[in-house]
Amino acid sequence: MSMNKAVAPAQQQSFISGYLEALALVERLHRLLLDVIKDEFERVGVLEVNAVQGLLLFNIGDNEVTAGELKSRGYYQGSNVSYNLKKLVDMGYMHHQRCEMDRRSVRVRLTESGRNIRDVVGKLFARHAEGLQAKGVLGSDGVEEINVSLRRMERYWSDQIRYIY
């Protein structure tokens, strides 16, 4: 017997309300994250790179990747990643090189300037992690619980995309 059939309508409505609140929080947190990065860039004098580009540099890290790999990992939307990669190459934060096997594909990696921006974002995140723990806002168990729940949602949504269409 499915668990869904045993759920009372009031419990189901409560779950839906909680789920919608979680979705709104995820959306707000992402926008807030970009604002936090933007403020840090302003504080340290990084004016030519926007928050999305800074997060992109942070997520690429020491890897050499293609735009397709970034999209397939689910980090970025298609046109946005291509646009931002091109801008970062033009500004000297990334090197780019055509793949030998597939000439249509371009591999990118950070330049020294790109690594400097990555480090600014990394230090910001480390400072925030320390602050969350020091102030008792969130500990290791809480972070793990959040991550487990978000991974489950990610898996569920991915399955919905794969199997519904």
Salt bridges, closest charged atoms under 4 A:
GLU27 OE2 - ARG31 NH1 3.29
GLU40 OE2 - ARG43 NH2 2.81
GLU40 OE1 - ARG127 NH2 2.92
GLU42 OE2 - LYS38 NZ 2.99
ASP62 OD1 - ARG118 NH1 2.52
GLU64 OE2 - ARG107 NE 3.24
GLU64 OE1 - ARG109 NE 3.47
GLU69 OE2 - ARG107 NH1 3.60
ASP90 OD2 - LYS86 NZ 3.03
ASP102 OD1 - ARG104 NE 3.06
ASP119 OD1 - ARG118 NH2 3.10
ASP159 OD1 - ARG162 NH1 3.56
